Amino acid sequence: MSLFSRMLKDMPSDEAQMRQAWHDALKDEGVPIANPSDYSPFWRLVSAMFISPALALRTMLLEQLLPQYFLRTATGEGVDEHAYSRQIERMPARPAEGVLVFARPAGLPAMTIPAGVLVHTADVGGVRYSAQTTDAVVFGDGATEATAPATATAPGAAHNLGAGFYRIFDQPIDDITVRNEADWLSVSGTDAESDDSLRQRTRVQFGRVGQYHSDAVYTSLIAQWTGLPVELMRYQHDAPRGPGSANVYVMADVGETPAALLQLINDQFAAGWRGQGDEIAAFAMPRLDVELVVSLSPSASLSASERESLAQLVEHDLRVIFRDRSGDESLPRTYPGQRLAMSLVASALHSRHPLLQGVEFSSGDMVPSGHQVPRLTHLTVHI
């Protein structure tokens, strides 16, 4: 705001300055003021007709108009306009797509379950997520397992859950169980692109003006093909597969990066989206596997059920921090190659849960090597 205030430094900034400017203008024109009192009808009229509207105009310029002129400070439709000037658009939210596994006892005859089976999770942070099959489930004679494609019933990254979450039928089916495997996703669900993400992607466009196949161009193309956030892409330029080769590492904002998505990127590279003689391949971001045990000290006034609820909420927040789930944007997140300070994690938990008096972690700060991103392999919360 101070930047924009300096831009308007020649414009009166408060009522007193506005009044003085008006007084000086009248004096310069030789118009005397017979009654200078604040309560005179003249000044009351001037304030209502000129000073108050002028102050409102100044406030509008500072808070609404000028910030939208700059990509750094623009929001909402302002960011959309900057992006449009670079020939890109905000990416809409899209639902997760993947494959569910259906199982039954051995020795049963062939059967077909029509498309449209609704499968949901247990409560995850107070929300149940669901997916619906888009094709029939076909069991052969005596077969114990069959698969079917499924799509989340709502768009968003929150549906990118790990193995075993989708396991409850909305309407039970005799002798049949369902689950999702760890690599069940073929298309990651995404939220509508945020202002920050679109701002980053718009900045990337400035680096591809000449259309040379630099990092900026690859980043822009991958974001366009997949909807992955540009801030979660990293490059390796030290000829990992010989002279002229490079790697790009990508990751989904929430959940594991689907193998099908990596295949899509590499197929596009193979189809000709490559620079002059270079050879590039896409891989999932390297992991720093973390086994974390957390001990909570709650307020003594909590009942047993309230303590259990607190433990579940803290577990949910931790999984959000490690990108296992979608959740509150105010929580810190893991990033490739960046230290995750556990003091910052503890502070965020205390801020969100006032009845949490203490928290201890089995691990100190997470310090990745290279492009590694800290990801949970096992989480235990004691209270």
Beta strands, then each sheet from edge to edge (+ up, - down):
strand 1: 97-103
strand 2: 111-113
strand 3: 118-120
strand 4: 130-133
strand 5: 137-139
strand 6: 145-152
strand 7: 168-169
strand 8: 177-187
strand 9: 233-236
strand 10: 245-250
strand 11: 279-284
strand 12: 287-298
strand 13: 356-361
strand 14: 373-382
sheet 1: 7+ 3- 4+ 6- 1+ 8-
sheet 2: 2+ 5-
sheet 3: 9+ 10- 11-
sheet 4: 13+ 12- 14-
end
